[in-house]
Amino acid sequence: MIRLFMPEPKAWGHNIEVVLREVINAIFNLNRAGCQWDMLPHDFPNDKTVNWYYNLWRREGR
């Protein structure tokens, strides 16, 4: 169900270096645990990367 809302890869620009599913899992973990961005477990991508995608998707209305 989430795949329908994920952005399509672009033909130009940099390749995506993180697995977007892991970014989503990190956002779900932050929501469930109620912790701060810098308290994100090390199993997930970098907290700044997760925060960037979160803000981007929020602005886009995803």
All heavy atoms as a GROMACS GRO file, in nm:
protein
  534
    1MET      N    1   0.081  -0.119   0.000
    1MET     CA    2   0.000   0.000   0.000
    1MET      C    3   0.086   0.126   0.000
    1MET      O    4   0.048   0.226  -0.060
    1MET     CB    5  -0.094   0.001   0.120
    1MET     CG    6  -0.202  -0.104   0.109
    1MET     SD    7  -0.320  -0.120   0.245
    1MET     CE    8  -0.308   0.023   0.340
    2ILE      N    9   0.199   0.121   0.066
    2ILE     CA   10   0.286   0.239   0.074
    2ILE      C   11   0.351   0.268  -0.061
    2ILE      O   12   0.376   0.383  -0.095
    2ILE     CB   13   0.392   0.220   0.184
    2ILE    CG1   14   0.325   0.218   0.320
    2ILE    CG2   15   0.497   0.328   0.178
    2ILE    CD1   16   0.417   0.186   0.433
    3ARG      N   17   0.375   0.165  -0.140
    3ARG     CA   18   0.442   0.182  -0.269
    3ARG      C   19   0.368   0.280  -0.358
    3ARG      O   20   0.430   0.351  -0.438
    3ARG     CB   21   0.455   0.046  -0.338
    3ARG     CG   22   0.538   0.055  -0.464
    3ARG     CD   23   0.556  -0.079  -0.528
    3ARG     NE   24   0.624  -0.168  -0.435
    3ARG     CZ   25   0.617  -0.299  -0.440
    3ARG    NH1   26   0.545  -0.359  -0.531
    3ARG    NH2   27   0.681  -0.373  -0.352
    4LEU      N   28   0.237   0.287  -0.346
    4LEU     CA   29   0.159   0.380  -0.428
    4LEU      C   30   0.193   0.526  -0.400
    4LEU      O   31   0.176   0.612  -0.487
    4LEU     CB   32   0.010   0.356  -0.404
    4LEU     CG   33  -0.044   0.218  -0.438
    4LEU    CD1   34  -0.189   0.206  -0.392
    4LEU    CD2   35  -0.032   0.193  -0.586
    5PHE      N   36   0.239   0.556  -0.280
    5PHE     CA   37   0.268   0.693  -0.241
    5PHE      C   38   0.415   0.730  -0.253
    5PHE      O   39   0.450   0.844  -0.230
    5PHE     CB   40   0.222   0.717  -0.096
    5PHE     CG   41   0.075   0.700  -0.080
    5PHE    CD1   42   0.023   0.584  -0.026
    5PHE    CD2   43  -0.012   0.799  -0.121
    5PHE    CE1   44  -0.114   0.568  -0.010
    5PHE    CE2   45  -0.148   0.784  -0.107
    5PHE     CZ   46  -0.200   0.668  -0.051
    6MET      N   47   0.500   0.634  -0.286
    6MET     CA   48   0.642   0.660  -0.295
    6MET      C   49   0.676   0.729  -0.427
    6MET      O   50   0.617   0.699  -0.530
    6MET     CB   51   0.723   0.530  -0.283
    6MET     CG   52   0.706   0.462  -0.149
    6MET     SD   53   0.743   0.567  -0.008
    6MET     CE   54   0.911   0.605  -0.037
    7PRO      N   55   0.772   0.822  -0.425
    7PRO     CA   56   0.809   0.890  -0.549
    7PRO      C   57   0.879   0.794  -0.645
    7PRO      O   58   0.950   0.703  -0.603
    7PRO     CB   59   0.904   1.000  -0.501
    7PRO     CG   60   0.954   0.955  -0.370
    7PRO     CD   61   0.847   0.869  -0.310
    8GLU      N   62   0.858   0.818  -0.773
    8GLU     CA   63   0.924   0.738  -0.875
    8GLU      C   64   1.069   0.784  -0.890
    8GLU      O   65   1.098   0.903  -0.872
    8GLU     CB   66   0.852   0.754  -1.009
    8GLU     CG   67   0.713   0.696  -1.010
    8GLU     CD   68   0.714   0.545  -0.996
    8GLU    OE1   69   0.805   0.480  -1.051
    8GLU    OE2   70   0.624   0.492  -0.930
    9PRO      N   71   1.160   0.692  -0.924
    9PRO     CA   72   1.299   0.735  -0.946
    9PRO      C   73   1.307   0.831  -1.065
    9PRO      O   74   1.235   0.816  -1.163
    9PRO     CB   75   1.372   0.605  -0.977
    9PRO     CG   76   1.279   0.495  -0.946
    9PRO     CD   77   1.142   0.551  -0.936
   10LYS      N   78   1.392   0.929  -1.055
   10LYS     CA   79   1.408   1.028  -1.161
   10LYS      C   80   1.515   0.982  -1.259
   10LYS      O   81   1.609   0.911  -1.222
   10LYS     CB   82   1.446   1.163  -1.102
   10LYS     CG   83   1.339   1.221  -1.010
   10LYS     CD   84   1.383   1.352  -0.952
   10LYS     CE   85   1.278   1.405  -0.857
   10LYS     NZ   86   1.320   1.526  -0.791
   11ALA      N   87   1.503   1.023  -1.382
   11ALA     CA   88   1.600   0.987  -1.485
   11ALA      C   89   1.725   1.073  -1.475
   11ALA      O   90   1.827   1.039  -1.532
   11ALA     CB   91   1.536   1.002  -1.622
   12TRP      N   92   1.720   1.183  -1.402
   12TRP     CA   93   1.834   1.273  -1.390
   12TRP      C   94   1.866   1.295  -1.243
   12TRP      O   95   1.788   1.261  -1.156
   12TRP     CB   96   1.802   1.407  -1.456
   12TRP     CG   97   1.668   1.461  -1.416
   12TRP    CD1   98   1.550   1.437  -1.476
   12TRP    CD2   99   1.638   1.543  -1.302
   12TRP    NE1  100   1.448   1.499  -1.410
   12TRP    CE2  101   1.498   1.566  -1.303
   12TRP    CE3  102   1.714   1.600  -1.201
   12TRP    CZ2  103   1.435   1.643  -1.206
   12TRP    CZ3  104   1.650   1.677  -1.106
   12TRP    CH2  105   1.513   1.698  -1.110
   13GLY      N  106   1.982   1.349  -1.216
   13GLY     CA  107   2.021   1.379  -1.079
   13GLY      C  108   2.096   1.265  -1.012
   13GLY      O  109   2.134   1.167  -1.075
   14HIS      N  110   2.114   1.277  -0.884
   14HIS     CA  111   2.187   1.177  -0.806
   14HIS      C  112   2.099   1.054  -0.782
   14HIS      O  113   1.978   1.064  -0.770
   14HIS     CB  114   2.230   1.234  -0.671
   14HIS     CG  115   2.328   1.345  -0.683
   14HIS    ND1  116   2.458   1.324  -0.719
   14HIS    CD2  117   2.315   1.478  -0.664
   14HIS    CE1  118   2.521   1.440  -0.722
   14HIS    NE2  119   2.436   1.536  -0.688
   15ASN      N  120   2.165   0.940  -0.771
   15ASN     CA  121   2.093   0.819  -0.733
   15ASN      C  122   2.057   0.825  -0.585
   15ASN      O  123   2.130   0.884  -0.505
   15ASN     CB  124   2.178   0.695  -0.758
   15ASN     CG  125   2.201   0.671  -0.906
   15ASN    OD1  126   2.120   0.711  -0.988
   15ASN    ND2  127   2.309   0.606  -0.938
   16ILE      N  128   1.946   0.764  -0.548
   16ILE     CA  129   1.907   0.757  -0.408
   16ILE      C  130   1.999   0.657  -0.338
   16ILE      O  131   2.012   0.543  -0.381
   16ILE     CB  132   1.759   0.716  -0.394
   16ILE    CG1  133   1.669   0.821  -0.459
   16ILE    CG2  134   1.722   0.696  -0.248
   16ILE    CD1  135   1.524   0.782  -0.460
   17GLU      N  136   2.064   0.702  -0.231
   17GLU     CA  137   2.162   0.618  -0.163
   17GLU      C  138   2.106   0.546  -0.041
   17GLU      O  139   2.176   0.467   0.019
   17GLU     CB  140   2.282   0.704  -0.122
   17GLU     CG  141   2.355   0.762  -0.242
   17GLU     CD  142   2.475   0.844  -0.201
   17GLU    OE1  143   2.508   0.846  -0.080
   17GLU    OE2  144   2.536   0.904  -0.289
   18VAL      N  145   1.983   0.574  -0.005
   18VAL     CA  146   1.920   0.507   0.108
   18VAL      C  147   1.800   0.430   0.059
   18VAL      O  148   1.740   0.462  -0.043
   18VAL     CB  149   1.878   0.605   0.220
   18VAL    CG1  150   1.997   0.675   0.279
   18VAL    CG2  151   1.777   0.704   0.170
   19VAL      N  152   1.764   0.328   0.134
   19VAL     CA  153   1.643   0.251   0.103
   19VAL      C  154   1.526   0.328   0.163
   19VAL      O  155   1.519   0.349   0.284
   19VAL     CB  156   1.653   0.109   0.162
   19VAL    CG1  157   1.527   0.030   0.133
   19VAL    CG2  158   1.776   0.038   0.109
   20LEU      N  159   1.434   0.372   0.077
   20LEU     CA  160   1.324   0.455   0.125
   20LEU      C  161   1.234   0.381   0.222
   20LEU      O  162   1.174   0.441   0.310
   20LEU     CB  163   1.244   0.508   0.006
   20LEU     CG  164   1.320   0.603  -0.086
   20LEU    CD1  165   1.229   0.652  -0.198
   20LEU    CD2  166   1.377   0.720  -0.010
   21ARG      N  167   1.227   0.250   0.210
   21ARG     CA  168   1.146   0.172   0.305
   21ARG      C  169   1.206   0.183   0.446
   21ARG      O  170   1.132   0.189   0.544
   21ARG     CB  171   1.139   0.025   0.260
   21ARG     CG  172   1.060  -0.062   0.352
   21ARG     CD  173   0.916  -0.015   0.362
   21ARG     NE  174   0.853  -0.075   0.478
   21ARG     CZ  175   0.726  -0.066   0.505
   21ARG    NH1  176   0.645   0.000   0.425
   21ARG    NH2  177   0.676  -0.121   0.610
   22GLU      N  178   1.338   0.190   0.455
   22GLU     CA  179   1.402   0.206   0.586
   22GLU      C  180   1.375   0.346   0.642
   22GLU      O  181   1.363   0.363   0.763
   22GLU     CB  182   1.552   0.180   0.576
   22GLU     CG  183   1.586   0.034   0.554
   22GLU     CD  184   1.537  -0.053   0.670
   22GLU    OE1  185   1.553  -0.015   0.787
   22GLU    OE2  186   1.480  -0.160   0.641
   23VAL      N  187   1.366   0.445   0.556
   23VAL     CA  188   1.332   0.580   0.600
   23VAL      C  189   1.190   0.580   0.658
   23VAL      O  190   1.165   0.638   0.764
   23VAL     CB  191   1.345   0.681   0.484
   23VAL    CG1  192   1.293   0.817   0.525
   23VAL    CG2  193   1.489   0.691   0.438
   24ILE      N  194   1.098   0.513   0.589
   24ILE     CA  195   0.961   0.504   0.638
   24ILE      C  196   0.956   0.429   0.771
   24ILE      O  197   0.887   0.471   0.864
   24ILE     CB  198   0.872   0.435   0.534
   24ILE    CG1  199   0.856   0.526   0.413
   24ILE    CG2  200   0.736   0.399   0.592
   24ILE    CD1  201   0.787   0.462   0.298
   25ASN      N  202   1.031   0.320   0.782
   25ASN     CA  203   1.035   0.246   0.908
   25ASN      C  204   1.089   0.333   1.021
   25ASN      O  205   1.041   0.326   1.135
   25ASN     CB  206   1.120   0.121   0.893
   25ASN     CG  207   1.054   0.015   0.808
   25ASN    OD1  208   0.932   0.015   0.791
   25ASN    ND2  209   1.133  -0.076   0.754
   26ALA      N  210   1.188   0.416   0.991
   26ALA     CA  211   1.244   0.506   1.093
   26ALA      C  212   1.140   0.608   1.138
   26ALA      O  213   1.127   0.638   1.256
   26ALA     CB  214   1.368   0.575   1.039
   27ILE      N  215   1.064   0.662   1.043
   27ILE     CA  216   0.959   0.760   1.077
   27ILE      C  217   0.852   0.693   1.163
   27ILE      O  218   0.805   0.750   1.262
   27ILE     CB  219   0.900   0.822   0.950
   27ILE    CG1  220   1.006   0.909   0.880
   27ILE    CG2  221   0.776   0.904   0.982
   27ILE    CD1  222   0.967   0.956   0.743
   28PHE      N  223   0.813   0.571   1.126
   28PHE     CA  224   0.715   0.498   1.208
   28PHE      C  225   0.770   0.472   1.348
   28PHE      O  226   0.697   0.482   1.446
   28PHE     CB  227   0.678   0.365   1.142
   28PHE     CG  228   0.588   0.378   1.021
   28PHE    CD1  229   0.583   0.278   0.927
   28PHE    CD2  230   0.510   0.490   1.002
   28PHE    CE1  231   0.500   0.287   0.817
   28PHE    CE2  232   0.426   0.502   0.893
   28PHE     CZ  233   0.421   0.400   0.800
   29ASN      N  234   0.897   0.439   1.358
   29ASN     CA  235   0.959   0.414   1.488
   29ASN      C  236   0.958   0.541   1.572
   29ASN      O  237   0.926   0.537   1.692
   29ASN     CB  238   1.102   0.362   1.470
   29ASN     CG  239   1.166   0.322   1.601
   29ASN    OD1  240   1.113   0.347   1.708
   29ASN    ND2  241   1.280   0.260   1.592
   30LEU      N  242   0.992   0.655   1.512
   30LEU     CA  243   0.990   0.782   1.586
   30LEU      C  244   0.850   0.814   1.635
   30LEU      O  245   0.831   0.863   1.746
   30LEU     CB  246   1.042   0.895   1.497
   30LEU     CG  247   1.191   0.896   1.471
   30LEU    CD1  248   1.224   0.991   1.358
   30LEU    CD2  249   1.265   0.934   1.597
   31ASN      N  250   0.752   0.787   1.550
   31ASN     CA  251   0.613   0.814   1.587
   31ASN      C  252   0.568   0.725   1.702
   31ASN      O  253   0.504   0.770   1.796
   31ASN     CB  254   0.524   0.795   1.465
   31ASN     CG  255   0.382   0.840   1.490
   31ASN    OD1  256   0.358   0.925   1.573
   31ASN    ND2  257   0.290   0.782   1.418
   32ARG      N  258   0.604   0.598   1.695
   32ARG     CA  259   0.562   0.504   1.798
   32ARG      C  260   0.634   0.528   1.930
   32ARG      O  261   0.573   0.529   2.036
   32ARG     CB  262   0.589   0.360   1.751
   32ARG     CG  263   0.537   0.255   1.849
   32ARG     CD  264   0.572   0.114   1.805
   32ARG     NE  265   0.713   0.091   1.827
   32ARG     CZ  266   0.798   0.048   1.732
   32ARG    NH1  267   0.756   0.023   1.612
   32ARG    NH2  268   0.924   0.029   1.759
   33ALA      N  269   0.766   0.551   1.923
   33ALA     CA  270   0.846   0.564   2.046
   33ALA      C  271   0.836   0.704   2.106
   33ALA      O  272   0.859   0.722   2.225
   33ALA     CB  273   0.992   0.530   2.017
   34GLY      N  274   0.806   0.804   2.021
   34GLY     CA  275   0.800   0.940   2.072
   34GLY      C  276   0.935   0.995   2.111
   34GLY      O  277   0.944   1.085   2.194
   35CYS      N  278   1.041   0.946   2.049
   35CYS     CA  279   1.175   0.992   2.083
   35CYS      C  280   1.218   1.106   1.990
   35CYS      O  281   1.150   1.139   1.895
   35CYS     CB  282   1.275   0.878   2.078
   35CYS     SG  283   1.298   0.807   1.915
   36GLN      N  284   1.332   1.163   2.019
   36GLN     CA  285   1.386   1.272   1.939
   36GLN      C  286   1.458   1.217   1.817
   36GLN      O  287   1.494   1.100   1.812
   36GLN     CB  288   1.482   1.356   2.023
   36GLN     CG  289   1.416   1.420   2.142
   36GLN     CD  290   1.516   1.488   2.231
   36GLN    OE1  291   1.637   1.472   2.215
   36GLN    NE2  292   1.467   1.562   2.328
   37TRP      N  293   1.481   1.304   1.719
   37TRP     CA  294   1.546   1.260   1.595
   37TRP      C  295   1.685   1.203   1.622
   37TRP      O  296   1.723   1.102   1.563
   37TRP     CB  297   1.558   1.378   1.498
   37TRP     CG  298   1.428   1.419   1.439
   37TRP    CD1  299   1.353   1.527   1.477
   37TRP    CD2  300   1.356   1.354   1.335
   37TRP    NE1  301   1.239   1.533   1.402
   37TRP    CE2  302   1.238   1.428   1.314
   37TRP    CE3  303   1.378   1.242   1.257
   37TRP    CZ2  304   1.144   1.393   1.217
   37TRP    CZ3  305   1.284   1.208   1.162
   37TRP    CH2  306   1.169   1.282   1.143
   38ASP      N  307   1.760   1.266   1.711
   38ASP     CA  308   1.896   1.218   1.736
   38ASP      C  309   1.900   1.092   1.822
   38ASP      O  310   2.005   1.033   1.839
   38ASP     CB  311   1.982   1.327   1.796
   38ASP     CG  312   1.928   1.381   1.927
   38ASP    OD1  313   1.814   1.346   1.963
   38ASP    OD2  314   1.999   1.459   1.992
   39MET      N  315   1.786   1.048   1.873
   39MET     CA  316   1.778   0.924   1.951
   39MET      C  317   1.738   0.805   1.864
   39MET      O  318   1.711   0.697   1.915
   39MET     CB  319   1.678   0.940   2.065
   39MET     CG  320   1.708   1.053   2.161
   39MET     SD  321   1.841   1.013   2.272
   39MET     CE  322   1.765   0.890   2.372
   40LEU      N  323   1.734   0.824   1.733
   40LEU     CA  324   1.696   0.718   1.640
   40LEU      C  325   1.798   0.605   1.648
   40LEU      O  326   1.919   0.630   1.646
   40LEU     CB  327   1.693   0.776   1.498
   40LEU     CG  328   1.630   0.693   1.389
   40LEU    CD1  329   1.481   0.673   1.416
   40LEU    CD2  330   1.649   0.760   1.254
   41PRO      N  331   1.754   0.479   1.659
   41PRO     CA  332   1.849   0.368   1.666
   41PRO      C  333   1.939   0.362   1.543
   41PRO      O  334   1.902   0.408   1.434
   41PRO     CB  335   1.759   0.244   1.672
   41PRO     CG  336   1.629   0.293   1.724
   41PRO     CD  337   1.616   0.434   1.675
   42HIS      N  338   2.057   0.308   1.560
   42HIS     CA  339   2.157   0.303   1.453
   42HIS      C  340   2.122   0.204   1.343
   42HIS      O  341   2.192   0.200   1.241
   42HIS     CB  342   2.295   0.272   1.511
   42HIS     CG  343   2.343   0.379   1.605
   42HIS    ND1  344   2.383   0.503   1.561
   42HIS    CD2  345   2.355   0.382   1.739
   42HIS    CE1  346   2.420   0.577   1.663
   42HIS    NE2  347   2.403   0.506   1.774
   43ASP      N  348   2.018   0.125   1.360
   43ASP     CA  349   1.975   0.032   1.256
   43ASP      C  350   1.913   0.105   1.138
   43ASP      O  351   1.903   0.050   1.028
   43ASP     CB  352   1.872  -0.067   1.310
   43ASP     CG  353   1.926  -0.150   1.424
   43ASP    OD1  354   2.049  -0.152   1.442
   43ASP    OD2  355   1.845  -0.212   1.493
   44PHE      N  356   1.870   0.228   1.159
   44PHE     CA  357   1.803   0.307   1.057
   44PHE      C  358   1.903   0.401   0.990
   44PHE      O  359   2.013   0.421   1.040
   44PHE     CB  360   1.689   0.387   1.119
   44PHE     CG  361   1.580   0.302   1.176
   44PHE    CD1  362   1.553   0.302   1.310
   44PHE    CD2  363   1.503   0.222   1.093
   44PHE    CE1  364   1.452   0.223   1.363
   44PHE    CE2  365   1.401   0.143   1.144
   44PHE     CZ  366   1.377   0.144   1.279
   45PRO      N  367   1.862   0.465   0.880
   45PRO     CA  368   1.951   0.565   0.818
   45PRO      C  369   1.977   0.681   0.913
   45PRO      O  370   1.914   0.696   1.017
   45PRO     CB  371   1.872   0.611   0.696
   45PRO     CG  372   1.776   0.502   0.666
   45PRO     CD  373   1.744   0.438   0.798
   46ASN      N  374   2.069   0.766   0.872
   46ASN     CA  375   2.109   0.882   0.951
   46ASN      C  376   1.987   0.967   0.986
   46ASN      O  377   1.896   0.983   0.904
   46ASN     CB  378   2.210   0.963   0.868
   46ASN     CG  379   2.267   1.080   0.942
   46ASN    OD1  380   2.231   1.108   1.055
   46ASN    ND2  381   2.357   1.149   0.878
   47ASP      N  382   1.984   1.023   1.106
   47ASP     CA  383   1.868   1.101   1.150
   47ASP      C  384   1.845   1.225   1.065
   47ASP      O  385   1.732   1.264   1.040
   47ASP     CB  386   1.880   1.137   1.298
   47ASP     CG  387   2.001   1.223   1.329
   47ASP    OD1  388   2.104   1.209   1.262
   47ASP    OD2  389   1.992   1.304   1.422
   48LYS      N  390   1.951   1.286   1.014
   48LYS     CA  391   1.935   1.403   0.928
   48LYS      C  392   1.872   1.364   0.794
   48LYS      O  393   1.790   1.439   0.739
   48LYS     CB  394   2.069   1.471   0.906
   48LYS     CG  395   2.123   1.538   1.031
   48LYS     CD  396   2.253   1.607   1.001
   48LYS     CE  397   2.321   1.674   1.114
   48LYS     NZ  398   2.290   1.658   1.244
   49THR      N  399   1.906   1.247   0.742
   49THR     CA  400   1.847   1.199   0.618
   49THR      C  401   1.699   1.169   0.638
   49THR      O  402   1.615   1.207   0.555
   49THR     CB  403   1.920   1.071   0.571
   49THR    OG1  404   2.059   1.100   0.556
   49THR    CG2  405   1.864   1.021   0.441
   50VAL      N  406   1.666   1.103   0.747
   50VAL     CA  407   1.526   1.070   0.776
   50VAL      C  408   1.446   1.198   0.795
   50VAL      O  409   1.335   1.211   0.742
   50VAL     CB  410   1.516   0.980   0.901
   50VAL    CG1  411   1.372   0.956   0.939
   50VAL    CG2  412   1.587   0.847   0.876
   51ASN      N  413   1.502   1.294   0.865
   51ASN     CA  414   1.435   1.422   0.888
   51ASN      C  415   1.414   1.495   0.755
   51ASN      O  416   1.308   1.554   0.732
   51ASN     CB  417   1.516   1.509   0.984
   51ASN     CG  418   1.440   1.629   1.032
   51ASN    OD1  419   1.332   1.658   0.986
   51ASN    ND2  420   1.499   1.701   1.125
   52TRP      N  421   1.510   1.493   0.664
   52TRP     CA  422   1.499   1.560   0.535
   52TRP      C  423   1.384   1.499   0.454
   52TRP      O  424   1.301   1.572   0.400
   52TRP     CB  425   1.631   1.549   0.458
   52TRP     CG  426   1.630   1.628   0.333
   52TRP    CD1  427   1.656   1.761   0.319
   52TRP    CD2  428   1.598   1.579   0.202
   52TRP    NE1  429   1.643   1.796   0.188
   52TRP    CE2  430   1.608   1.688   0.113
   52TRP    CE3  431   1.564   1.455   0.152
   52TRP    CZ2  432   1.584   1.674  -0.023
   52TRP    CZ3  433   1.540   1.442   0.017
   52TRP    CH2  434   1.550   1.551  -0.068
   53TYR      N  435   1.379   1.366   0.447
   53TYR     CA  436   1.271   1.300   0.373
   53TYR      C  437   1.136   1.326   0.440
   53TYR      O  438   1.035   1.348   0.372
   53TYR     CB  439   1.295   1.149   0.362
   53TYR     CG  440   1.384   1.113   0.247
   53TYR    CD1  441   1.515   1.074   0.268
   53TYR    CD2  442   1.337   1.116   0.116
   53TYR    CE1  443   1.597   1.040   0.162
   53TYR    CE2  444   1.417   1.082   0.010
   53TYR     CZ  445   1.547   1.044   0.033
   53TYR     OH  446   1.628   1.012  -0.072
   54TYR      N  447   1.132   1.324   0.571
   54TYR     CA  448   1.006   1.351   0.642
   54TYR      C  449   0.952   1.489   0.606
   54TYR      O  450   0.834   1.505   0.574
   54TYR     CB  451   1.027   1.339   0.793
   54TYR     CG  452   0.909   1.383   0.874
   54TYR    CD1  453   0.797   1.301   0.886
   54TYR    CD2  454   0.907   1.507   0.936
   54TYR    CE1  455   0.687   1.342   0.959
   54TYR    CE2  456   0.798   1.548   1.009
   54TYR     CZ  457   0.688   1.465   1.021
   54TYR     OH  458   0.579   1.506   1.093
   55ASN      N  459   1.038   1.590   0.612
   55ASN     CA  460   0.995   1.727   0.582
   55ASN      C  461   0.957   1.742   0.435
   55ASN      O  462   0.860   1.811   0.402
   55ASN     CB  463   1.104   1.827   0.620
   55ASN     CG  464   1.117   1.842   0.768
   55ASN    OD1  465   1.018   1.837   0.841
   55ASN    ND2  466   1.239   1.857   0.817
   56LEU      N  467   1.031   1.678   0.345
   56LEU     CA  468   0.999   1.683   0.203
   56LEU      C  469   0.863   1.622   0.176
   56LEU      O  470   0.778   1.682   0.109
   56LEU     CB  471   1.106   1.609   0.122
   56LEU     CG  472   1.078   1.592  -0.027
   56LEU    CD1  473   1.085   1.726  -0.098
   56LEU    CD2  474   1.176   1.493  -0.087
   57TRP      N  475   0.841   1.504   0.229
   57TRP     CA  476   0.714   1.434   0.206
   57TRP      C  477   0.598   1.508   0.272
   57TRP      O  478   0.487   1.507   0.222
   57TRP     CB  479   0.722   1.290   0.254
   57TRP     CG  480   0.815   1.207   0.171
   57TRP    CD1  481   0.858   1.232   0.045
   57TRP    CD2  482   0.877   1.085   0.209
   57TRP    NE1  483   0.942   1.133   0.003
   57TRP    CE2  484   0.956   1.041   0.102
   57TRP    CE3  485   0.875   1.008   0.324
   57TRP    CZ2  486   1.030   0.925   0.104
   57TRP    CZ3  487   0.949   0.891   0.328
   57TRP    CH2  488   1.025   0.850   0.219
   58ARG      N  489   0.623   1.568   0.384
   58ARG     CA  490   0.517   1.645   0.451
   58ARG      C  491   0.477   1.766   0.368
   58ARG      O  492   0.358   1.797   0.353
   58ARG     CB  493   0.565   1.688   0.590
   58ARG     CG  494   0.451   1.730   0.680
   58ARG     CD  495   0.500   1.760   0.818
   58ARG     NE  496   0.498   1.905   0.826
   58ARG     CZ  497   0.571   1.977   0.907
   58ARG    NH1  498   0.658   1.920   0.986
   58ARG    NH2  499   0.562   2.105   0.910
   59ARG      N  500   0.576   1.837   0.312
   59ARG     CA  501   0.546   1.952   0.227
   59ARG      C  502   0.471   1.909   0.101
   59ARG      O  503   0.386   1.982   0.052
   59ARG     CB  504   0.676   2.022   0.186
   59ARG     CG  505   0.734   2.110   0.292
   59ARG     CD  506   0.844   2.199   0.237
   59ARG     NE  507   0.947   2.125   0.166
   59ARG     CZ  508   1.062   2.080   0.219
   59ARG    NH1  509   1.086   2.102   0.346
   59ARG    NH2  510   1.148   2.015   0.147
   60GLU      N  511   0.503   1.789   0.048
   60GLU     CA  512   0.438   1.739  -0.071
   60GLU      C  513   0.299   1.683  -0.041
   60GLU      O  514   0.224   1.651  -0.133
   60GLU     CB  515   0.522   1.630  -0.137
   60GLU     CG  516   0.650   1.681  -0.198
   60GLU     CD  517   0.735   1.570  -0.257
   60GLU    OE1  518   0.705   1.450  -0.232
   60GLU    OE2  519   0.831   1.601  -0.328
   61GLY      N  520   0.267   1.665   0.086
   61GLY     CA  521   0.137   1.612   0.125
   61GLY      C  522   0.128   1.461   0.120
   61GLY      O  523   0.020   1.404   0.108
   62ARG      N  524   0.240   1.394   0.129
   62ARG     CA  525   0.241   1.247   0.125
   62ARG      C  526   0.205   1.190   0.258
   62ARG      O  527   0.234   1.225   0.360
   62ARG     CB  528   0.377   1.194   0.080
   62ARG     CG  529   0.405   1.229  -0.063
   62ARG     CD  530   0.535   1.165  -0.106
   62ARG     NE  531   0.574   1.219  -0.233
   62ARG     CZ  532   0.551   1.157  -0.349
   62ARG    NH1  533   0.496   1.039  -0.350
   62ARG    NH2  534   0.587   1.212  -0.462
   0.00000   0.00000   0.00000
